[in-house]
Amino acid sequence: MINYNNLRKLRAEKLDAAEAICQKAEAESRTFAADEKAQYDLLMGEVDSLADTIQKGERAMGVSAAMKAGGPPPQQAINQPPSGGFRSFGEFLQSVAWACRPGQRADARLIYEERATGLNEAIGSEGGFLVTTDFSTQLLAAAVAEALVLPRCREIPISGPSNGVKLPAISETSRADGSRSGGVQMYWKNEAAAKYPSKPAFRLVELNLKKLVGLCYATDELIEDAMALEAYVRSAFAAEAAFKLDDAVIRGLGAGVPLGVLVAPCLVTQAKETGQSARSIVPENIVKMFSRMYAGGVRNAVWLVNQDVFPQLYLLGQAIGTGGAPVYLPPGGLSGSPQYSTLLGRPIIPIEQCSTLGTAGDIIFGDFTQYLVATKGGLQTASSIHVMFTYDETVYRFVYRFDGSPAWASALTPYQGQNTVGPFVCLATRA
């Protein structure tokens, strides 16, 4: 009798070998050599052949096992996509839970999705399945819709076997003559005068995918109700994913997680005013922070604030003669919606990830088009009945591959002026 676990392990080994060839070529910034291409094609051909053998064999065994156990039979032949696929995300989760029970075989629609994406097969009661494209898009769309910062960032999708991306960028830290674009310079010269060459300097922005992982527990009773299961998982996952992705963009330390703007080398920190009170914000802080945003970023920049900051903002005013003018403008005064508040004409967005009042990061002025996020594929989900077996609960695991980093390597010294500028500006601690 064929041992399908051994076939799966062999297929995984060949996939690893093929990926190693890709990683070697990528690390050396080159395309495949002739022998590497031949070896890669051979390995992937063997991978496809093994996948076909595994799927056809498990298809035949799955029909018998599912019918004997009284579970849902496979829906359709494995060598063609199922008509209409899953009717709902809840039905998909039910199928994942069923496939991961000992002695059961996966629904044909789950196996088809794995074959289409080149993933390894589910193993026994610890199955792993890619969330189908439609459901993956819906889940991520819900997470992004709840996120407040992530939708403003610049996304870079990654495809193929790569686990990261390297982007060439101009290495520019100063706008002084001879430094623009990392070294490009032009001269005013008289006729027949000597000319001097110059060239730009480049650097690489490297993003290597990290894993955002979440667990979701569902009772056996909840699994029986596809609609309730779908609503439960969608709500729980979307809210938590949105929070963690925003948190990474703002506060990520860069080690095993994305690099957030508050620790990025390009962050500009505006000093507090002389004699400024602790835990306070004064109009001079706002004006000076605004002036430290690079000129091209003002039209895209937004203010991110902790809600502790709002009492200070409402009291901000600029003295003009014997009168004054407000700095913070909530439309309609106190009766207006704070969702549309502005500061020096730019929107204010309250987020939990900003620091508390008086601490660096309590108010951030940022152009998040200058923050790069790399993503690959959709969500992968797996299920297990073992973790909470005695509680009649099934555990779903969701994995999303993501990385992020500011596009700038450092703040920029302007052509004329004394203060550096950048895409992200925060106010120093006022203790």
Phi, psi and omega in degrees: 000138182292133176267102185287335176296319178295322178295321178296318179297318178297318179297319179297321179296320180289324175297318178298319180296318178295319180294325179298323177297317179296317182294322179297314180295320180294318180298329180264008176053052180214169176272175180297140166285165184302315181292326178293318179297318179297317180294319179298313180298320179297313180299315182292329174295319177293322177300313180296320180295316178297318179300318180296318179296314181298313186291319180292320179294316181288334175298313181295318180288327184293323180300314181293314183296317182293320181291322179294324182275355180079014180270180180291131179289157175305146191276329187195160179304144189284343185271012175211149182294141180293142180293116178083343180061210179282142181284337180202165177295326177299319178295322176300313180295323175300317181293322177298314180299317181294317183296335185266007177272142183306134176085356182260157177249151185290145170305137183303329181292328176292315182294324178299317180298322179293319180297319182296333183255000177076019182277161175292159180285158173293146180245114174050234186268010178237060186285152174230127183225143176281131175298130184303155188307313182298314182290323178299315179298318181294318180295315180293323178298320178295318179296315180294324179296325179281334178292148182254335183255316185308318182298343180271354182274167181262118185268140177233101179290143177247134180235177178071198185280355185291145176252012180193182179213142175242122184247126176289138179218153176292132177269092184233124178239352182213149176259009178292158178305133181090354182242343182297140184055027177080010177146358180288135180211140175239156186232154166269122184227151173282166180302135177070007178285155181294145177249148182241131183283156174210164180206156179285159174250142183240159173218170179249132170264116185249126177239121178244124189299133171253167182252125170262118188240138177223147176247143180224125180264137178222131178288159178301324179294321179293322180297328179294336182255098186299319183293316180293322179297316180298313181297319181297310183290317179302311183296312184294313184291314183300316182294315182289319178298317179300316181296312184292324179292316176298318180298322179294318180296324183271314192240003182302140185270350177088352179254100183080354177222164177301162179268115182277162185292333184287345176242006183285146179298338182273359179293132174259126180250117180275125181292153176288166179283151178299126180076010181293138181293153176296148177054044180228160172227129181241159182306325180298325177301313184294314181297318182288324175297317179301321183288344181269354174286134179298148192304318183287349184266347186300321184292339180254347190288149175227159174264125172254131183222151167283146182296340175298340184281336188303318178303325178290320182294320182297336183263359181290138176203153181248123181291132176226104184062233178268359180244215180183176179219145180289147174264319179265130185236097169274116183306133179081011179071212183295340180273354183283169180272120180296347177300333183250021178295152178225157177224116187052038174085357181250146185297151175249129180236114176282131178223150180292335187283347174288151181292164178288163184306133177095351181251144178306126182104001177287336175220127183233134173250112189221145171255098188278002168291345179264016173246125185261135175236134178251135179226156178219123174063199181256202178276141172251137180234146175224162185220149176214140176264354189280323187303315182239040185302316184290349179256007183056042179236149175249142180254128172256138176244129177247137180231129178231128183264127193203148169209159181204153179194148172300147180285337183272141177274336182198170172291166188243132174275120184289163179300314176233132181132163185257340187253139176292157178231163180193180182277347181224127183231132174233166180261133180298161179301137175245090183257000000 
